[in-house]
C-alpha cells in the first residue's frame, strides 16, 4: 500500500495534466506584449506625422512667401506703368475721366490684356473706333499692368493654359451661331455704321480671342460662362485658328466672301475686260 501511494502521488492517483509550478498565466503575458506593440506603433506614427507636418509647413511657408512677393512685385511694377501711360485718361484710382476714358474698376486683367496687347491702348486719339496697332508694351509689362488693375477692382483674369479644344466641328457651329453675324463666316470682319468696324480675327492670338469673349471690347457682347462655357470658348478658339491656317487649294480665295459675291466679282471683272477689248478694237479700226 505504501509503495503504491508513493508511485501515484499524494492524491492517490496520477493527474492527467502535470502541474507546472511558478509559471505566470499565459493570457497576462499576451496582453502585455499586445499593449507594448500598440504603444510602439502609436509612437512611430506620431513621430512620422510630426516630421511630415514640419516638412510641409516649412515648404508651404517658403512657397507662399515667394508667390506673394512675386505678385506684389508685379502689382507694384504695373502701378508704375499705369501712372506713366494710363492715369491721364483712366484716373488715379481707375475711376475714369469724363470725356477721356472709362473706369477700369471691375474690368479685370483680361480686358487690359486684350486692349494693350492689340495696341488699342494706350489710345493715340479719340475716334469712332480703335484699330489694332503694334503693342507699346511687351508681354511682361502687359501682365504687370493687368495684375495692378486686377488687384484694384477684380474682374475676369487673363486666361491661362491650353485655350484650344479638339472639337473643331462644335467650335464651328458655335462660331456661326454667336460670332459670324458680326465677324463674318470667315472671321474677316465687317464695317458698321458711324465709321465703326468689326475687326478681323486674322491676327488675333488664342489669348486675345478668349479675352475678347470674356470682356466684350467696344461693341462686342460679353459671353459669360453661363452663355458660353469655358470648353465652348476653347472650341471657338480652335475653330477660328484652324480656319485661319487652312489653305485655298483652288487659287486666290477672294477673302472667302462666298459664291454669290465671288460670281459678282467675276462678272464685273469679265465685263470690264470685255469693254476694254471693245474699245481697243474700235481704236484700231479708226
HELIX and SHEET records of a PDB file:
HELIX    1   1 UNK A    2  UNK A    8  1                                   7    
HELIX    2   2 UNK A   26  UNK A   85  1                                  60    
HELIX    3   3 UNK A   87  UNK A   90  1                                   4    
HELIX    4   4 UNK A  108  UNK A  117  1                                  10    
HELIX    5   5 UNK A  139  UNK A  153  1                                  15    
HELIX    6   6 UNK A  168  UNK A  178  1                                  11    
HELIX    7   7 UNK A  180  UNK A  183  1                                   4    
HELIX    8   8 UNK A  206  UNK A  215  1                                  10    
HELIX    9   9 UNK A  230  UNK A  245  1                                  16    
HELIX   10  10 UNK A  254  UNK A  256  5                                   3    
HELIX   11  11 UNK A  259  UNK A  285  1                                  27    
SHEET    1   A 2 UNK A 190  UNK A 191  0                                        
SHEET    2   A 2 UNK A 197  UNK A 198 -1                                        
END                                                                             
